[in-house]
Amino acid sequence: MVLKHIALVCSSEENSDKFYETLLGLEKKNTRMVPSQLSKQIFNLDSEYKIVNYADDKIHFEIFIDHQKRFDNQRIEHVCLELGDVEDFLSRCRTMEVEIRQIPREDGSFLTFVTDYDCNLFEIKQN
């Protein structure tokens, strides 16, 4: 089995570009529209959506742009990313004002999570 992509929602293409291109370093591959009729059939949502695709050779995010969705930070669903240099990544997060949540563990290490600009939650692990 192969994971083909992860679909998330952002409130603007500007937010998604800033997080997925600038912070994560993914390439913006293409954009396309999902017509409202197809969206209704798939998601039971009668709205047209713009999809922006960001990817590299290992991961592909399909970001639905929804200017009207209510975003909040009460989420269980999340994406786990394994990175080479977590400290450098967290430094870039601070510079870009990305929320960082570090939860202390009993062994002195931390569980680390960040959120994009629309409250999508990412667990961050050192590889």
Backbone as XML, in Angstrom:
<?xml version="1.0"?>
<chain id="A" units="angstrom">
  <residue number="1" name="MET">
    <atom name="N" x="0.845" y="-1.172" z="0.000"/>
    <atom name="CA" x="0.000" y="0.000" z="0.000"/>
    <atom name="C" x="0.888" y="1.233" z="0.000"/>
  </residue>
  <residue number="2" name="VAL">
    <atom name="N" x="0.455" y="2.256" z="-0.718"/>
    <atom name="CA" x="1.186" y="3.512" z="-0.805"/>
    <atom name="C" x="0.235" y="4.654" z="-0.485"/>
  </residue>
  <residue number="3" name="LEU">
    <atom name="N" x="0.655" y="5.543" z="0.385"/>
    <atom name="CA" x="-0.120" y="6.749" z="0.676"/>
    <atom name="C" x="0.096" y="7.716" z="-0.482"/>
  </residue>
  <residue number="4" name="LYS">
    <atom name="N" x="-0.964" y="8.064" z="-1.205"/>
    <atom name="CA" x="-0.850" y="8.900" z="-2.394"/>
    <atom name="C" x="-0.814" y="10.391" z="-2.074"/>
  </residue>
  <residue number="5" name="HIS">
    <atom name="N" x="-1.674" y="10.855" z="-1.168"/>
    <atom name="CA" x="-1.651" y="12.258" z="-0.763"/>
    <atom name="C" x="-2.421" y="12.437" z="0.535"/>
  </residue>
  <residue number="6" name="ILE">
    <atom name="N" x="-2.240" y="13.597" z="1.125"/>
    <atom name="CA" x="-2.973" y="13.994" z="2.321"/>
    <atom name="C" x="-3.746" y="15.249" z="1.938"/>
  </residue>
  <residue number="7" name="ALA">
    <atom name="N" x="-5.054" y="15.235" z="2.136"/>
    <atom name="CA" x="-5.898" y="16.380" z="1.801"/>
    <atom name="C" x="-6.245" y="17.140" z="3.068"/>
  </residue>
  <residue number="8" name="LEU">
    <atom name="N" x="-5.956" y="18.435" z="3.064"/>
    <atom name="CA" x="-6.276" y="19.310" z="4.187"/>
    <atom name="C" x="-6.960" y="20.557" z="3.649"/>
  </residue>
  <residue number="9" name="VAL">
    <atom name="N" x="-7.459" y="21.386" z="4.551"/>
    <atom name="CA" x="-8.170" y="22.602" z="4.173"/>
    <atom name="C" x="-7.433" y="23.811" z="4.723"/>
  </residue>
  <residue number="10" name="CYS">
    <atom name="N" x="-7.300" y="24.834" z="3.893"/>
    <atom name="CA" x="-6.743" y="26.120" z="4.312"/>
    <atom name="C" x="-7.705" y="27.230" z="3.874"/>
  </residue>
  <residue number="11" name="SER">
    <atom name="N" x="-7.613" y="28.357" z="4.552"/>
    <atom name="CA" x="-8.536" y="29.455" z="4.270"/>
    <atom name="C" x="-8.111" y="30.306" z="3.080"/>
  </residue>
  <residue number="12" name="SER">
    <atom name="N" x="-6.830" y="30.203" z="2.673"/>
    <atom name="CA" x="-6.377" y="30.999" z="1.533"/>
    <atom name="C" x="-5.165" y="30.340" z="0.893"/>
  </residue>
  <residue number="13" name="GLU">
    <atom name="N" x="-4.971" y="30.644" z="-0.365"/>
    <atom name="CA" x="-3.792" y="30.137" z="-1.062"/>
    <atom name="C" x="-2.529" y="30.786" z="-0.485"/>
  </residue>
  <residue number="14" name="GLU">
    <atom name="N" x="-2.647" y="32.016" z="-0.047"/>
    <atom name="CA" x="-1.510" y="32.699" z="0.583"/>
    <atom name="C" x="-1.043" y="31.939" z="1.827"/>
  </residue>
  <residue number="15" name="ASN">
    <atom name="N" x="-1.996" y="31.537" z="2.691"/>
    <atom name="CA" x="-1.636" y="30.744" z="3.878"/>
    <atom name="C" x="-0.988" y="29.424" z="3.482"/>
  </residue>
  <residue number="16" name="SER">
    <atom name="N" x="-1.568" y="28.753" z="2.499"/>
    <atom name="CA" x="-1.021" y="27.450" z="2.119"/>
    <atom name="C" x="0.358" y="27.597" z="1.483"/>
  </residue>
  <residue number="17" name="ASP">
    <atom name="N" x="0.561" y="28.606" z="0.641"/>
    <atom name="CA" x="1.884" y="28.839" z="0.055"/>
    <atom name="C" x="2.930" y="29.087" z="1.144"/>
  </residue>
  <residue number="18" name="LYS">
    <atom name="N" x="2.560" y="29.915" z="2.104"/>
    <atom name="CA" x="3.500" y="30.277" z="3.162"/>
    <atom name="C" x="3.925" y="29.047" z="3.971"/>
  </residue>
  <residue number="19" name="PHE">
    <atom name="N" x="2.989" y="28.173" z="4.293"/>
    <atom name="CA" x="3.300" y="27.007" z="5.119"/>
    <atom name="C" x="3.935" y="25.875" z="4.300"/>
  </residue>
  <residue number="20" name="TYR">
    <atom name="N" x="3.293" y="25.466" z="3.228"/>
    <atom name="CA" x="3.724" y="24.270" z="2.499"/>
    <atom name="C" x="4.923" y="24.535" z="1.586"/>
  </residue>
  <residue number="21" name="GLU">
    <atom name="N" x="4.972" y="25.709" z="0.962"/>
    <atom name="CA" x="6.111" y="26.049" z="0.103"/>
    <atom name="C" x="7.275" y="26.615" z="0.921"/>
  </residue>
  <residue number="22" name="THR">
    <atom name="N" x="6.996" y="27.708" z="1.630"/>
    <atom name="CA" x="8.070" y="28.428" z="2.306"/>
    <atom name="C" x="8.614" y="27.654" z="3.499"/>
  </residue>
  <residue number="23" name="LEU">
    <atom name="N" x="7.759" y="27.181" z="4.393"/>
    <atom name="CA" x="8.237" y="26.504" z="5.597"/>
    <atom name="C" x="8.639" y="25.058" z="5.326"/>
  </residue>
  <residue number="24" name="LEU">
    <atom name="N" x="7.753" y="24.283" z="4.695"/>
    <atom name="CA" x="8.057" y="22.874" z="4.472"/>
    <atom name="C" x="8.963" y="22.638" z="3.266"/>
  </residue>
  <residue number="25" name="GLY">
    <atom name="N" x="9.098" y="23.636" z="2.391"/>
    <atom name="CA" x="9.991" y="23.506" z="1.253"/>
    <atom name="C" x="9.460" y="22.631" z="0.133"/>
  </residue>
  <residue number="26" name="LEU">
    <atom name="N" x="8.143" y="22.455" z="0.074"/>
    <atom name="CA" x="7.548" y="21.643" z="-0.991"/>
    <atom name="C" x="7.342" y="22.495" z="-2.240"/>
  </residue>
  <residue number="27" name="GLU">
    <atom name="N" x="7.297" y="21.844" z="-3.378"/>
    <atom name="CA" x="7.057" y="22.542" z="-4.637"/>
    <atom name="C" x="5.560" y="22.651" z="-4.887"/>
  </residue>
  <residue number="28" name="LYS">
    <atom name="N" x="5.142" y="23.828" z="-5.277"/>
    <atom name="CA" x="3.744" y="24.025" z="-5.673"/>
    <atom name="C" x="3.607" y="23.459" z="-7.079"/>
  </residue>
  <residue number="29" name="LYS">
    <atom name="N" x="2.934" y="22.316" z="-7.203"/>
    <atom name="CA" x="2.883" y="21.588" z="-8.467"/>
    <atom name="C" x="1.832" y="22.136" z="-9.425"/>
  </residue>
  <residue number="30" name="ASN">
    <atom name="N" x="0.611" y="22.322" z="-8.927"/>
    <atom name="CA" x="-0.463" y="22.798" z="-9.789"/>
    <atom name="C" x="-1.672" y="23.185" z="-8.944"/>
  </residue>
  <residue number="31" name="THR">
    <atom name="N" x="-2.622" y="23.805" z="-9.600"/>
    <atom name="CA" x="-3.913" y="24.105" z="-8.973"/>
    <atom name="C" x="-4.997" y="23.643" z="-9.944"/>
  </residue>
  <residue number="32" name="ARG">
    <atom name="N" x="-6.147" y="23.345" z="-9.381"/>
    <atom name="CA" x="-7.301" y="22.982" z="-10.207"/>
    <atom name="C" x="-8.566" y="23.269" z="-9.409"/>
  </residue>
  <residue number="33" name="MET">
    <atom name="N" x="-9.669" y="23.257" z="-10.100"/>
    <atom name="CA" x="-10.954" y="23.508" z="-9.458"/>
    <atom name="C" x="-11.760" y="22.207" z="-9.393"/>
  </residue>
  <residue number="34" name="VAL">
    <atom name="N" x="-12.439" y="22.025" z="-8.270"/>
    <atom name="CA" x="-13.412" y="20.950" z="-8.137"/>
    <atom name="C" x="-14.779" y="21.615" z="-8.279"/>
  </residue>
  <residue number="35" name="PRO">
    <atom name="N" x="-15.520" y="21.298" z="-9.333"/>
    <atom name="CA" x="-16.834" y="21.915" z="-9.521"/>
    <atom name="C" x="-17.792" y="21.527" z="-8.397"/>
  </residue>
  <residue number="36" name="SER">
    <atom name="N" x="-18.733" y="22.389" z="-8.126"/>
    <atom name="CA" x="-19.666" y="22.157" z="-7.016"/>
    <atom name="C" x="-20.430" y="20.840" z="-7.182"/>
  </residue>
  <residue number="37" name="GLN">
    <atom name="N" x="-20.771" y="20.457" z="-8.406"/>
    <atom name="CA" x="-21.501" y="19.206" z="-8.623"/>
    <atom name="C" x="-20.674" y="18.009" z="-8.153"/>
  </residue>
  <residue number="38" name="LEU">
    <atom name="N" x="-19.392" y="17.986" z="-8.478"/>
    <atom name="CA" x="-18.516" y="16.896" z="-8.047"/>
    <atom name="C" x="-18.289" y="16.949" z="-6.536"/>
  </residue>
  <residue number="39" name="SER">
    <atom name="N" x="-18.118" y="18.135" z="-6.006"/>
    <atom name="CA" x="-17.940" y="18.291" z="-4.564"/>
    <atom name="C" x="-19.163" y="17.775" z="-3.802"/>
  </residue>
  <residue number="40" name="LYS">
    <atom name="N" x="-20.314" y="18.029" z="-4.349"/>
    <atom name="CA" x="-21.566" y="17.542" z="-3.739"/>
    <atom name="C" x="-21.597" y="16.011" z="-3.750"/>
  </residue>
  <residue number="41" name="GLN">
    <atom name="N" x="-21.176" y="15.398" z="-4.853"/>
    <atom name="CA" x="-21.191" y="13.949" z="-4.962"/>
    <atom name="C" x="-20.180" y="13.292" z="-4.020"/>
  </residue>
  <residue number="42" name="ILE">
    <atom name="N" x="-18.997" y="13.893" z="-3.899"/>
    <atom name="CA" x="-17.944" y="13.286" z="-3.087"/>
    <atom name="C" x="-18.101" y="13.613" z="-1.605"/>
  </residue>
  <residue number="43" name="PHE">
    <atom name="N" x="-18.242" y="14.912" z="-1.296"/>
    <atom name="CA" x="-18.168" y="15.381" z="0.092"/>
    <atom name="C" x="-19.506" y="15.832" z="0.664"/>
  </residue>
  <residue number="44" name="ASN">
    <atom name="N" x="-20.549" y="15.800" z="-0.154"/>
    <atom name="CA" x="-21.859" y="16.314" z="0.233"/>
    <atom name="C" x="-21.786" y="17.810" z="0.594"/>
  </residue>
  <residue number="45" name="LEU">
    <atom name="N" x="-20.916" y="18.529" z="-0.120"/>
    <atom name="CA" x="-20.758" y="19.976" z="0.036"/>
    <atom name="C" x="-21.008" y="20.623" z="-1.315"/>
  </residue>
  <residue number="46" name="ASP">
    <atom name="N" x="-22.010" y="21.454" z="-1.397"/>
    <atom name="CA" x="-22.405" y="22.060" z="-2.659"/>
    <atom name="C" x="-21.621" y="23.351" z="-2.887"/>
  </residue>
  <residue number="47" name="SER">
    <atom name="N" x="-20.308" y="23.235" z="-3.054"/>
    <atom name="CA" x="-19.438" y="24.390" z="-3.266"/>
    <atom name="C" x="-18.310" y="24.010" z="-4.208"/>
  </residue>
  <residue number="48" name="GLU">
    <atom name="N" x="-17.881" y="24.992" z="-4.977"/>
    <atom name="CA" x="-16.706" y="24.819" z="-5.816"/>
    <atom name="C" x="-15.478" y="25.064" z="-4.939"/>
  </residue>
  <residue number="49" name="TYR">
    <atom name="N" x="-14.423" y="24.265" z="-5.134"/>
    <atom name="CA" x="-13.203" y="24.429" z="-4.345"/>
    <atom name="C" x="-11.989" y="24.470" z="-5.253"/>
  </residue>
  <residue number="50" name="LYS">
    <atom name="N" x="-11.070" y="25.344" z="-4.905"/>
    <atom name="CA" x="-9.762" y="25.347" z="-5.545"/>
    <atom name="C" x="-8.881" y="24.379" z="-4.774"/>
  </residue>
  <residue number="51" name="ILE">
    <atom name="N" x="-8.121" y="23.548" z="-5.490"/>
    <atom name="CA" x="-7.166" y="22.627" z="-4.870"/>
    <atom name="C" x="-5.769" y="23.044" z="-5.315"/>
  </residue>
  <residue number="52" name="VAL">
    <atom name="N" x="-4.876" y="23.153" z="-4.334"/>
    <atom name="CA" x="-3.476" y="23.461" z="-4.606"/>
    <atom name="C" x="-2.658" y="22.252" z="-4.174"/>
  </residue>
  <residue number="53" name="ASN">
    <atom name="N" x="-1.802" y="21.766" z="-5.060"/>
    <atom name="CA" x="-0.975" y="20.592" z="-4.778"/>
    <atom name="C" x="0.464" y="20.998" z="-4.496"/>
  </residue>
  <residue number="54" name="TYR">
    <atom name="N" x="0.987" y="20.505" z="-3.371"/>
    <atom name="CA" x="2.376" y="20.731" z="-2.968"/>
    <atom name="C" x="3.016" y="19.359" z="-2.775"/>
  </residue>
  <residue number="55" name="ALA">
    <atom name="N" x="4.227" y="19.182" z="-3.288"/>
    <atom name="CA" x="4.819" y="17.850" z="-3.192"/>
    <atom name="C" x="6.336" y="17.913" z="-3.359"/>
  </residue>
  <residue number="56" name="ASP">
    <atom name="N" x="6.953" y="16.826" z="-2.935"/>
    <atom name="CA" x="8.329" y="16.517" z="-3.312"/>
    <atom name="C" x="8.340" y="15.037" z="-3.653"/>
  </residue>
  <residue number="57" name="ASP">
    <atom name="N" x="9.491" y="14.403" z="-3.665"/>
    <atom name="CA" x="9.528" y="12.998" z="-4.075"/>
    <atom name="C" x="9.023" y="12.043" z="-3.002"/>
  </residue>
  <residue number="58" name="LYS">
    <atom name="N" x="8.703" y="12.545" z="-1.791"/>
    <atom name="CA" x="8.261" y="11.667" z="-0.709"/>
    <atom name="C" x="6.852" y="11.957" z="-0.182"/>
  </residue>
  <residue number="59" name="ILE">
    <atom name="N" x="6.338" y="13.151" z="-0.411"/>
    <atom name="CA" x="5.055" y="13.512" z="0.193"/>
    <atom name="C" x="4.264" y="14.419" z="-0.742"/>
  </residue>
  <residue number="60" name="HIS">
    <atom name="N" x="2.941" y="14.330" z="-0.650"/>
    <atom name="CA" x="2.053" y="15.126" z="-1.495"/>
    <atom name="C" x="0.876" y="15.607" z="-0.650"/>
  </residue>
  <residue number="61" name="PHE">
    <atom name="N" x="0.742" y="16.927" z="-0.538"/>
    <atom name="CA" x="-0.408" y="17.533" z="0.137"/>
    <atom name="C" x="-1.341" y="18.120" z="-0.907"/>
  </residue>
  <residue number="62" name="GLU">
    <atom name="N" x="-2.616" y="17.807" z="-0.766"/>
    <atom name="CA" x="-3.672" y="18.349" z="-1.613"/>
    <atom name="C" x="-4.465" y="19.306" z="-0.723"/>
  </residue>
  <residue number="63" name="ILE">
    <atom name="N" x="-4.324" y="20.608" z="-0.958"/>
    <atom name="CA" x="-4.919" y="21.608" z="-0.081"/>
    <atom name="C" x="-6.157" y="22.203" z="-0.738"/>
  </residue>
  <residue number="64" name="PHE">
    <atom name="N" x="-7.290" y="22.030" z="-0.062"/>
    <atom name="CA" x="-8.547" y="22.616" z="-0.505"/>
    <atom name="C" x="-8.641" y="24.020" z="0.080"/>
  </residue>
  <residue number="65" name="ILE">
    <atom name="N" x="-8.900" y="25.010" z="-0.768"/>
    <atom name="CA" x="-9.047" y="26.389" z="-0.303"/>
    <atom name="C" x="-10.524" y="26.637" z="-0.024"/>
  </residue>
  <residue number="66" name="ASP">
    <atom name="N" x="-10.808" y="26.963" z="1.236"/>
    <atom name="CA" x="-12.186" y="27.221" z="1.669"/>
    <atom name="C" x="-12.195" y="28.502" z="2.487"/>
  </residue>
  <residue number="67" name="HIS">
    <atom name="N" x="-12.581" y="29.600" z="1.859"/>
    <atom name="CA" x="-12.561" y="30.911" z="2.512"/>
    <atom name="C" x="-13.599" y="31.035" z="3.616"/>
  </residue>
  <residue number="68" name="GLN">
    <atom name="N" x="-14.576" y="30.139" z="3.659"/>
    <atom name="CA" x="-15.677" y="30.268" z="4.606"/>
    <atom name="C" x="-15.620" y="29.278" z="5.764"/>
  </residue>
  <residue number="69" name="LYS">
    <atom name="N" x="-14.721" y="28.302" z="5.710"/>
    <atom name="CA" x="-14.666" y="27.286" z="6.761"/>
    <atom name="C" x="-14.244" y="27.913" z="8.077"/>
  </residue>
  <residue number="70" name="ARG">
    <atom name="N" x="-14.832" y="27.449" z="9.148"/>
    <atom name="CA" x="-14.451" y="27.880" z="10.486"/>
    <atom name="C" x="-13.278" y="27.018" z="10.930"/>
  </residue>
  <residue number="71" name="PHE">
    <atom name="N" x="-12.169" y="27.655" z="11.242"/>
    <atom name="CA" x="-10.975" y="26.939" z="11.666"/>
    <atom name="C" x="-10.808" y="27.120" z="13.163"/>
  </residue>
  <residue number="72" name="ASP">
    <atom name="N" x="-10.516" y="26.034" z="13.856"/>
    <atom name="CA" x="-10.231" y="26.133" z="15.284"/>
    <atom name="C" x="-9.090" y="25.196" z="15.625"/>
  </residue>
  <residue number="73" name="ASN">
    <atom name="N" x="-8.574" y="25.321" z="16.824"/>
    <atom name="CA" x="-7.400" y="24.526" z="17.192"/>
    <atom name="C" x="-7.747" y="23.322" z="18.048"/>
  </residue>
  <residue number="74" name="GLN">
    <atom name="N" x="-8.975" y="22.877" z="18.036"/>
    <atom name="CA" x="-9.369" y="21.676" z="18.757"/>
    <atom name="C" x="-9.436" y="20.527" z="17.766"/>
  </residue>
  <residue number="75" name="ARG">
    <atom name="N" x="-8.297" y="19.879" z="17.545"/>
    <atom name="CA" x="-8.184" y="18.830" z="16.547"/>
    <atom name="C" x="-7.534" y="17.601" z="17.147"/>
  </residue>
  <residue number="76" name="ILE">
    <atom name="N" x="-7.983" y="16.449" z="16.731"/>
    <atom name="CA" x="-7.316" y="15.189" z="17.041"/>
    <atom name="C" x="-6.557" y="14.726" z="15.806"/>
  </residue>
  <residue number="77" name="GLU">
    <atom name="N" x="-7.184" y="14.873" z="14.621"/>
    <atom name="CA" x="-6.526" y="14.425" z="13.403"/>
    <atom name="C" x="-5.278" y="15.269" z="13.174"/>
  </residue>
  <residue number="78" name="HIS">
    <atom name="N" x="-4.208" y="14.587" z="12.720"/>
    <atom name="CA" x="-2.951" y="15.281" z="12.477"/>
    <atom name="C" x="-2.102" y="14.491" z="11.499"/>
  </residue>
  <residue number="79" name="VAL">
    <atom name="N" x="-1.075" y="15.143" z="11.003"/>
    <atom name="CA" x="-0.108" y="14.541" z="10.095"/>
    <atom name="C" x="1.214" y="14.505" z="10.845"/>
  </residue>
  <residue number="80" name="CYS">
    <atom name="N" x="1.919" y="13.393" z="10.793"/>
    <atom name="CA" x="3.217" y="13.282" z="11.447"/>
    <atom name="C" x="4.317" y="13.395" z="10.393"/>
  </residue>
  <residue number="81" name="LEU">
    <atom name="N" x="5.236" y="14.342" z="10.602"/>
    <atom name="CA" x="6.357" y="14.545" z="9.700"/>
    <atom name="C" x="7.654" y="14.204" z="10.418"/>
  </residue>
  <residue number="82" name="GLU">
    <atom name="N" x="8.506" y="13.436" z="9.764"/>
    <atom name="CA" x="9.816" y="13.109" z="10.310"/>
    <atom name="C" x="10.846" y="13.974" z="9.582"/>
  </residue>
  <residue number="83" name="LEU">
    <atom name="N" x="11.616" y="14.738" z="10.362"/>
    <atom name="CA" x="12.545" y="15.702" z="9.793"/>
    <atom name="C" x="13.976" y="15.408" z="10.201"/>
  </residue>
  <residue number="84" name="GLY">
    <atom name="N" x="14.917" y="15.892" z="9.395"/>
    <atom name="CA" x="16.327" y="15.704" z="9.686"/>
    <atom name="C" x="16.823" y="16.610" z="10.800"/>
  </residue>
  <residue number="85" name="ASP">
    <atom name="N" x="16.405" y="17.866" z="10.811"/>
    <atom name="CA" x="16.878" y="18.829" z="11.806"/>
    <atom name="C" x="15.683" y="19.547" z="12.419"/>
  </residue>
  <residue number="86" name="VAL">
    <atom name="N" x="15.157" y="18.978" z="13.481"/>
    <atom name="CA" x="13.958" y="19.527" z="14.123"/>
    <atom name="C" x="14.226" y="20.916" z="14.691"/>
  </residue>
  <residue number="87" name="GLU">
    <atom name="N" x="15.393" y="21.126" z="15.291"/>
    <atom name="CA" x="15.686" y="22.437" z="15.888"/>
    <atom name="C" x="15.694" y="23.541" z="14.843"/>
  </residue>
  <residue number="88" name="ASP">
    <atom name="N" x="16.281" y="23.282" z="13.678"/>
    <atom name="CA" x="16.262" y="24.265" z="12.599"/>
    <atom name="C" x="14.830" y="24.525" z="12.140"/>
  </residue>
  <residue number="89" name="PHE">
    <atom name="N" x="14.054" y="23.456" z="12.007"/>
    <atom name="CA" x="12.653" y="23.596" z="11.598"/>
    <atom name="C" x="11.885" y="24.448" z="12.608"/>
  </residue>
  <residue number="90" name="LEU">
    <atom name="N" x="12.057" y="24.179" z="13.900"/>
    <atom name="CA" x="11.345" y="24.946" z="14.930"/>
    <atom name="C" x="11.795" y="26.404" z="14.940"/>
  </residue>
  <residue number="91" name="SER">
    <atom name="N" x="13.052" y="26.645" z="14.661"/>
    <atom name="CA" x="13.546" y="28.024" z="14.558"/>
    <atom name="C" x="12.844" y="28.750" z="13.413"/>
  </residue>
  <residue number="92" name="ARG">
    <atom name="N" x="12.715" y="28.071" z="12.266"/>
    <atom name="CA" x="11.995" y="28.667" z="11.134"/>
    <atom name="C" x="10.521" y="28.880" z="11.479"/>
  </residue>
  <residue number="93" name="CYS">
    <atom name="N" x="9.936" y="27.953" z="12.248"/>
    <atom name="CA" x="8.538" y="28.120" z="12.685"/>
    <atom name="C" x="8.392" y="29.383" z="13.520"/>
  </residue>
  <residue number="94" name="ARG">
    <atom name="N" x="9.317" y="29.596" z="14.446"/>
    <atom name="CA" x="9.262" y="30.803" z="15.286"/>
    <atom name="C" x="9.363" y="32.059" z="14.427"/>
  </residue>
  <residue number="95" name="THR">
    <atom name="N" x="10.289" y="32.055" z="13.477"/>
    <atom name="CA" x="10.471" y="33.204" z="12.586"/>
    <atom name="C" x="9.199" y="33.484" z="11.790"/>
  </residue>
  <residue number="96" name="MET">
    <atom name="N" x="8.518" y="32.426" z="11.363"/>
    <atom name="CA" x="7.313" y="32.575" z="10.537"/>
    <atom name="C" x="6.038" y="32.636" z="11.375"/>
  </residue>
  <residue number="97" name="GLU">
    <atom name="N" x="6.193" y="32.716" z="12.707"/>
    <atom name="CA" x="5.059" y="32.809" z="13.638"/>
    <atom name="C" x="4.093" y="31.641" z="13.506"/>
  </residue>
  <residue number="98" name="VAL">
    <atom name="N" x="4.659" y="30.444" z="13.359"/>
    <atom name="CA" x="3.877" y="29.206" z="13.353"/>
    <atom name="C" x="3.796" y="28.721" z="14.796"/>
  </residue>
  <residue number="99" name="GLU">
    <atom name="N" x="2.598" y="28.380" z="15.244"/>
    <atom name="CA" x="2.413" y="27.915" z="16.618"/>
    <atom name="C" x="3.149" y="26.597" z="16.842"/>
  </residue>
  <residue number="100" name="ILE">
    <atom name="N" x="3.909" y="26.546" z="17.937"/>
    <atom name="CA" x="4.627" y="25.337" z="18.344"/>
    <atom name="C" x="4.062" y="24.890" z="19.683"/>
  </residue>
  <residue number="101" name="ARG">
    <atom name="N" x="3.770" y="23.607" z="19.799"/>
    <atom name="CA" x="3.332" y="23.023" z="21.073"/>
    <atom name="C" x="4.327" y="21.937" z="21.457"/>
  </residue>
  <residue number="102" name="GLN">
    <atom name="N" x="5.017" y="22.133" z="22.560"/>
    <atom name="CA" x="5.942" y="21.112" z="23.043"/>
    <atom name="C" x="5.464" y="20.629" z="24.398"/>
  </residue>
  <residue number="103" name="ILE">
    <atom name="N" x="5.179" y="19.345" z="24.467"/>
    <atom name="CA" x="4.632" y="18.730" z="25.670"/>
    <atom name="C" x="5.728" y="17.877" z="26.294"/>
  </residue>
  <residue number="104" name="PRO">
    <atom name="N" x="6.126" y="18.201" z="27.549"/>
    <atom name="CA" x="7.208" y="17.434" z="28.182"/>
    <atom name="C" x="6.790" y="15.994" z="28.444"/>
  </residue>
  <residue number="105" name="ARG">
    <atom name="N" x="7.745" y="15.087" z="28.245"/>
    <atom name="CA" x="7.574" y="13.672" z="28.560"/>
    <atom name="C" x="8.351" y="13.368" z="29.838"/>
  </residue>
  <residue number="106" name="GLU">
    <atom name="N" x="8.032" y="12.245" z="30.446"/>
    <atom name="CA" x="8.702" y="11.854" z="31.691"/>
    <atom name="C" x="10.198" y="11.660" z="31.510"/>
  </residue>
  <residue number="107" name="ASP">
    <atom name="N" x="10.640" y="11.282" z="30.313"/>
    <atom name="CA" x="12.066" y="11.023" z="30.081"/>
    <atom name="C" x="12.871" y="12.286" z="29.760"/>
  </residue>
  <residue number="108" name="GLY">
    <atom name="N" x="12.224" y="13.453" z="29.826"/>
    <atom name="CA" x="12.906" y="14.716" z="29.553"/>
    <atom name="C" x="12.799" y="15.182" z="28.114"/>
  </residue>
  <residue number="109" name="SER">
    <atom name="N" x="12.313" y="14.332" z="27.232"/>
    <atom name="CA" x="12.111" y="14.732" z="25.839"/>
    <atom name="C" x="10.751" y="15.424" z="25.710"/>
  </residue>
  <residue number="110" name="PHE">
    <atom name="N" x="10.418" y="15.791" z="24.500"/>
    <atom name="CA" x="9.155" y="16.488" z="24.254"/>
    <atom name="C" x="8.391" y="15.825" z="23.116"/>
  </residue>
  <residue number="111" name="LEU">
    <atom name="N" x="7.064" y="15.867" z="23.206"/>
    <atom name="CA" x="6.199" y="15.648" z="22.051"/>
    <atom name="C" x="6.088" y="17.018" z="21.396"/>
  </residue>
  <residue number="112" name="THR">
    <atom name="N" x="6.322" y="17.090" z="20.098"/>
    <atom name="CA" x="6.314" y="18.384" z="19.419"/>
    <atom name="C" x="5.260" y="18.394" z="18.329"/>
  </residue>
  <residue number="113" name="PHE">
    <atom name="N" x="4.441" y="19.427" z="18.347"/>
    <atom name="CA" x="3.413" y="19.648" z="17.339"/>
    <atom name="C" x="3.493" y="21.097" z="16.877"/>
  </residue>
  <residue number="114" name="VAL">
    <atom name="N" x="3.165" y="21.328" z="15.614"/>
    <atom name="CA" x="3.000" y="22.684" z="15.100"/>
    <atom name="C" x="1.669" y="22.730" z="14.364"/>
  </residue>
  <residue number="115" name="THR">
    <atom name="N" x="1.146" y="23.930" z="14.195"/>
    <atom name="CA" x="-0.076" y="24.096" z="13.398"/>
    <atom name="C" x="0.236" y="25.029" z="12.238"/>
  </residue>
  <residue number="116" name="ASP">
    <atom name="N" x="-0.408" y="24.764" z="11.103"/>
    <atom name="CA" x="-0.276" y="25.707" z="10.000"/>
    <atom name="C" x="-1.153" y="26.917" z="10.312"/>
  </residue>
  <residue number="117" name="TYR">
    <atom name="N" x="-1.306" y="27.820" z="9.385"/>
    <atom name="CA" x="-2.030" y="29.073" z="9.637"/>
    <atom name="C" x="-3.545" y="28.880" z="9.706"/>
  </residue>
  <residue number="118" name="ASP">
    <atom name="N" x="-4.003" y="27.641" z="9.486"/>
    <atom name="CA" x="-5.432" y="27.333" z="9.547"/>
    <atom name="C" x="-5.726" y="26.210" z="10.530"/>
  </residue>
  <residue number="119" name="CYS">
    <atom name="N" x="-4.825" y="26.033" z="11.509"/>
    <atom name="CA" x="-5.007" y="25.080" z="12.615"/>
    <atom name="C" x="-4.886" y="23.616" z="12.218"/>
  </residue>
  <residue number="120" name="ASN">
    <atom name="N" x="-4.374" y="23.298" z="11.026"/>
    <atom name="CA" x="-4.058" y="21.908" z="10.722"/>
    <atom name="C" x="-2.867" y="21.522" z="11.577"/>
  </residue>
  <residue number="121" name="LEU">
    <atom name="N" x="-2.940" y="20.367" z="12.212"/>
    <atom name="CA" x="-1.965" y="19.955" z="13.227"/>
    <atom name="C" x="-0.949" y="18.968" z="12.646"/>
  </residue>
  <residue number="122" name="PHE">
    <atom name="N" x="0.336" y="19.205" z="12.960"/>
    <atom name="CA" x="1.433" y="18.380" z="12.484"/>
    <atom name="C" x="2.290" y="17.945" z="13.670"/>
  </residue>
  <residue number="123" name="GLU">
    <atom name="N" x="2.460" y="16.643" z="13.831"/>
    <atom name="CA" x="3.408" y="16.135" z="14.813"/>
    <atom name="C" x="4.780" y="16.118" z="14.154"/>
  </residue>
  <residue number="124" name="ILE">
    <atom name="N" x="5.792" y="16.547" z="14.885"/>
    <atom name="CA" x="7.149" y="16.653" z="14.340"/>
    <atom name="C" x="8.058" y="15.701" z="15.070"/>
  </residue>
  <residue number="125" name="LYS">
    <atom name="N" x="8.727" y="14.851" z="14.320"/>
    <atom name="CA" x="9.666" y="13.868" z="14.916"/>
    <atom name="C" x="11.023" y="14.021" z="14.241"/>
  </residue>
  <residue number="126" name="GLN">
    <atom name="N" x="12.066" y="13.738" z="15.016"/>
    <atom name="CA" x="13.432" y="13.701" z="14.511"/>
    <atom name="C" x="13.666" y="12.355" z="13.835"/>
  </residue>
  <residue number="127" name="ASN">
    <atom name="N" x="14.265" y="12.344" z="12.632"/>
    <atom name="CA" x="14.551" y="11.041" z="12.017"/>
    <atom name="C" x="15.860" y="10.489" z="12.510"/>
  </residue>
</chain>
